Amino acid sequence: MLSTQAIFAMYVPDVRAALDFYTDKLGFRVITDHADDEFSYATAAPEGATWRLIFSRPDIHGPELAERFEAEVGFSPHFLLAAEDLGAEIKRLERAGVEIVDHPTLQATGMIQAHVKDLYGNVITLIAESDLF
């Protein structure tokens, strides 16, 4: 079953600056801070929120996708869903006829994630809830 938690990815040129803005200016709390790591990302949310923003550089997915995600800087965040049991959720979605783009894999960021497509071809990232919350 999908979790009530939600994550929205924002591609930003400078993860540290984005994290500072959302925490210092908007009052979000830092949840994870890997802004200075090779695979730079950070998460933050308002206190008590059941959702969070994840900030990452457009090149986090590799050079072949960097240009595509650079074009998204300043636009809507990428949609991610958390799953309590990611493996079971992927099996449920497969039985329901959902196209699985990538089965659960350990990412360089240390998170386990999978990708599915909606009926219009939009890719939705599913992340193991235990890696985030």
JOFEN-V816138 format. One record per residue. N is the residue number from 0. SS is DSSP state (H for helix, E for strand, - for the rest). OMEGA is omega in radians with two decimals (999 if undefined). Layout:
((N SS OMEGA) (N SS OMEGA))
//
This chain:
((0 - 3.10) (1 E -3.14) (2 E 3.04) (3 E 3.11) (4 E 3.09) (5 E 3.12) (6 E 3.10) (7 E -3.11) (8 E 3.06) (9 E 3.08) (10 E -3.07) (11 - 3.12) (12 - -3.08) (13 - -3.07) (14 H -3.14) (15 H -3.14) (16 H 3.13) (17 H 3.13) (18 H 3.12) (19 H 3.14) (20 H -3.08) (21 H 3.12) (22 H -3.07) (23 H -3.07) (24 H -3.06) (25 - 3.09) (26 - 3.07) (27 - 3.03) (28 E 3.10) (29 E 3.09) (30 E 3.02) (31 E -3.12) (32 E 3.05) (33 E -3.06) (34 - -3.08) (35 - 3.12) (36 - 3.10) (37 - 3.05) (38 - -2.98) (39 - 3.01) (40 E 3.10) (41 E 3.08) (42 E 3.13) (43 E 3.14) (44 E 2.99) (45 - 3.10) (46 - 3.09) (47 - -3.12) (48 - 3.04) (49 - 3.09) (50 E 3.09) (51 E 3.00) (52 E 2.99) (53 E -3.13) (54 E 3.07) (55 E 3.09) (56 - 3.14) (57 H -3.10) (58 H -3.10) (59 H -3.13) (60 H 3.14) (61 - -3.05) (62 H -3.10) (63 H 3.13) (64 H -3.05) (65 H -3.11) (66 H 3.12) (67 H -3.09) (68 H 3.02) (69 H 3.12) (70 - -3.13) (71 - 3.12) (72 - -3.14) (73 - 3.13) (74 - -3.07) (75 - 3.08) (76 - 3.07) (77 E -3.05) (78 E 3.08) (79 E 3.05) (80 E 3.06) (81 E 3.09) (82 E 3.12) (83 - 3.11) (84 - -3.01) (85 H 3.12) (86 H 3.13) (87 H -3.14) (88 H 3.10) (89 H 3.10) (90 H 3.11) (91 H -3.12) (92 H 3.08) (93 H 3.12) (94 H -3.14) (95 - 3.10) (96 - 3.12) (97 - 3.11) (98 E 3.10) (99 E 3.14) (100 E 3.11) (101 E 3.04) (102 E -3.09) (103 E 3.09) (104 E 3.07) (105 E -3.12) (106 - 3.11) (107 - 3.13) (108 - -3.11) (109 - 3.14) (110 - 3.03) (111 E -3.12) (112 E 3.10) (113 E 3.12) (114 E 3.07) (115 E 3.09) (116 E 3.02) (117 - -3.05) (118 - 3.12) (119 - 3.14) (120 - 3.08) (121 - 3.14) (122 E 3.08) (123 E 3.11) (124 E 3.04) (125 E -3.09) (126 E 3.07) (127 E -3.08) (128 H -3.11) (129 H 3.12) (130 H -3.01) (131 - -2.97) (132 - 999))
//
